[in-house]
Amino acid sequence: MNVTFTDEELAFRDEARTFFREEMPEGIADKQRLGVPLDRQDFVNFQKALYRKGWAGYNWPVEYGGTGWSTVQRYIFGAEMAKANAPGIITFGLGMVGPIIYTFGTDEQKQRFLPDILESNVWWCQGYSEPGSGSDLASLKTRAELAGDHYVVNGTKTWTTLAQWADWIFCLVRTSTDVARRQEGISFLLIDMKTPGVTVTPIITIEGNHEVNEVHFENVKVPVENLVGEEGKGWTYGKVLLQHERTGTARVAATNYRLNKLRRQAAQPVRGAEPLLHDRSFMRKLAAVEVELKALEFTELRTLAAVASGKAPGPESSILKLKGTELQQAVDELFLEAAGYYALPYVPAQYTLDFPLEDRVGENNETLSSLTYFNFRKASIYGGSNEIQKNIIAKHVLGL
């Protein structure tokens, strides 16, 4: 595959590089470098900077305020964002529900929701998984019963990422049980998180972070105009959204950045010992991941080409999700190995902006290695477990 850039594309690359170097909102670059956790406002400020540049709708059509970028421009943008160690884009609004609304929503919904999504005025979260309904999403039980001009929603969504920060949630809900197939009775609803009856319960993950939640709905009234598309067609819309999610989940550019960082780290003497670069076993594993990541990069380019031609990501996005998350976890394991015994302690005080660098435990951010490793064991589960992706690839890609 030819990935040689034209003069115009090289100019765009330089523009993107300059933007990330000079226009990153204050404090974010330092936090990223030192491993300091970002808060809600950091992500919003970053996305608003992209909006002011005209780049927030990186994957949106021009008619809805998007960039209309070519496949190569999107590839360059993602690569430069990763190289700059930028925070990344919170995808629930811009990458997930936004495309569903401009593809399947009414004109009124487009006018009401898209401008705020594009400008990051509203934070969205995703209500798909339920207790007992994760990979088998069609078994979901959250009900939405029509009562005049509104639906009454009851049920629970779980593993809802950053719901504690969200203003709105997009949900798959069951509007009918009198159907031949379970998928036919599911609808796609937009719900204001401030509606009476919505409760968010934190789930603290193994590394101690509050990232995911349970969201409970008790007699929550949702106006019928918040139904996207047709009642009972939510499964179709949800599959399209999941294909967008799986494409983004691959995180090829971010993994490439981390791998390059690890290679640089491996070239440095550590605590008086020889550099890991001299450890043939370690370098063999690193090289194997590099080879697989390059192959995945070309697969991502082919998928982006399909999206740029106006198509939704196809079932091939499952390949990206499957291999992308496996490679993320492989890099996590290599960082853990490189950290050695510094992966054992976690010193939260040192991950603040005012902590003296000379007092840090470890030479980089090694005490985060085990936390990152444990957190991203989930990567092969969310967005549809990797076992499910293998079934999709076998059936819809290989035709088995």
Summary of the structure (lengths in Angstrom):
residues: 400
radius of gyration: 21.8
end to end distance: 27.2
largest distance: 73.3
contacts: 1260
relative contact order: 0.10
helix: 54%
strand: 15%
